[in-house]
Amino acid sequence: MNRARDLAGYGAHPPDVRWPGGAGLAVNFVLNVEEGSEYSIGDGDGRSESALSEVRASRVPQGSRDLAAESMYEYGSRVGFWRIHDLFRARNLPMTIFASALALERTPDIAAAIAATQWDICAHGYRWIEAYHQTPEVEADHIARAYDSLLATVGRAPQGFYCRYSASTATRGLVVAHGGFAYDSDAYNDDLPYWTDVAGQPHLVVPYTMVTNDAKFLSGDVFSGGAFGDFLIDSFDVLHAEAKAKPRMMSVGLHSRIIGHPGRLAGLIRFMDHLAKHDDVWVCRRDEIAQHWREVQPPPARP
């Protein structure tokens, strides 16, 4: 159940590969759909959710429902998702859904809207709770339940897996043992996918990010949509310049209850306008990144 650290990675010698169409940079938008699967009194958790909402800590006594926090989450499913959905559909841009399975069970209209697109699904747990608090047996059950639930609600299986914030030391082995996932995104340590060895099997990791992520609004790192848009543009410009010589990947992490507010969405629109000026970038889904990497960088042969 251990997971050894790798502090070296590709280092000075990343793979000499290109993305489809000869692109050096791949850009992937990720929408986390979590609303309705977070901690709540109604689900027997003994507390309401307090993370990634407009208030940093609940003002309601522990053990009581925080109706304000619940309402802030509801904005994501009632309004925010649809604003983001309409924006991406209008611009014909692909997106990856990090879906907590119970959230889609409880919002069938959102599940149907996702099913009507070609957006890919990455399982974000059965509920939006931390895997590192679970026993391996419970975690394995949640991984299987998430897979089966998303297949039922969306009509296609999730290709990847991503925990809330951090995996447990057991997660990667349990994901591989399940057998239904092509990759996981439980890493923040690279600008490219990479292969790992899990119990003698090659396993692909497609890293995610907390940097180019709208969670920055709630951590206080950025406040205005303009600042977020500028940060995305600066990140893109550096990666785009590097990608002339080295392949690069940029993930943009989004949440319906965060970026779905109008003033924040304006920053994302600004970045989209900047992105549209570049025809040498591959804007893609996460499952496409995983599939392409398998084709151009298959797992190393075992000695």
Stockholm file with secondary structure:
# STOCKHOLM 1.0

chainA/1-303         MNRARDLAGYGAHPPDVRWPGGAGLAVNFVLNVEEGSEYSIGDGDGRSESALSEVRASRVPQGSRDLAAESMYEYGSRVGFWRIHDLFRARNLPMTIFASALALERTPDIAAAIAATQWDICAHGYRWIEAYHQTPEVEADHIARAYDSLLATVGRAPQGFYCRYSASTATRGLVVAHGGFAYDSDAYNDDLPYWTDVAGQPHLVVPYTMVTNDAKFLSGDVFSGGAFGDFLIDSFDVLHAEAKAKPRMMSVGLHSRIIGHPGRLAGLIRFMDHLAKHDDVWVCRRDEIAQHWREVQPPPARP
#=GR chainA/1-303 SS CCCCCCSCTTTTCCCCCCCGGGCSEEEEEEEEECTTSSCCTTTTCSSCCCSSSSSSSCCSCTTSCCHHHHHHHHHIIIIIHHHHHHHHHHHTCCCEEEECHHHHHHCHHHHHHHHTSCCEEEECCSSSSCGGGSCHHHHHHHHHHHHHHHHHHHSSCCCEECCSSSCCTTHHHHHHHHCCCSEECCCCSCSSCEEEEETTEEEEECCCCSSSBTTHHHHTSCCSHHHHHHHHHHHHHHHHHHTTTSCEEEEEEEETTTTTSHHHHHHHHHHHHHHTTCSSEEECCHHHHHHHHHHHSCCCCCC
#=GC SS_cons         CCCCCCSCTTTTCCCCCCCGGGCSEEEEEEEEECTTSSCCTTTTCSSCCCSSSSSSSCCSCTTSCCHHHHHHHHHIIIIIHHHHHHHHHHHTCCCEEEECHHHHHHCHHHHHHHHTSCCEEEECCSSSSCGGGSCHHHHHHHHHHHHHHHHHHHSSCCCEECCSSSCCTTHHHHHHHHCCCSEECCCCSCSSCEEEEETTEEEEECCCCSSSBTTHHHHTSCCSHHHHHHHHHHHHHHHHHHTTTSCEEEEEEEETTTTTSHHHHHHHHHHHHHHTTCSSEEECCHHHHHHHHHHHSCCCCCC
//
